């Protein structure tokens, strides 16, 4: 099963939209949540970020398969921004996934067979009213309300970022995702490939995210929120190496 979980083939999908909220957390709070092979990707050597991504995918399938064999899924993920220094000395910026959710049992089965992304099935409700959108889940209690207004959008109150330019550097997704098999000291590296990635700032009106609450972190601040739409995306076959650190 560990052989299968190394992302043994490339996967492609079309992102109809991806809405991402990033929360700033003092770095000391998140250090215990990442494996020994990774380091935290910090801002001003103080803040680290947990991204909550909610993605509506279309036609997700092994890369090269015809579109009619794809499936449409809602995917949500909770990831920490991290860095990995590979054995060649290259520093790679990416994500470490704490938990994943989807609205389809088929994705739970496939995701947990071929990845370490820890999928569970949830019910999701998306309600749109003009520029306002609510995403909620009666399964988990998640409830997020946001707007996509025209014109300038202020950063969330208390955000550590001075402007949206800096905030976009922590908008996700980053080029790489990492998983770690500690007994074997084996790191799996998955590279994502995208085009026309132009995040649009969101104004978050309210949010309740039980998974983040359950981490019992102190000093959590909503740092940014972005949306992207209509993006082709694919993940390369996983590469792996034995961590020598």
Helices and strands as residue ranges (DSSP letters): G 4-6, E 11-26, H 27-30, G 31-33, E 39-40, E 47-62, G 67-69, E 71-85, E 91-102, H 105-114, E 119-121, E 125-129, E 132-136, E 143-147, H 164-168, E 176-181, E 186-194, E 200-201, E 203-208, H 210-213, E 221-235, E 239-242
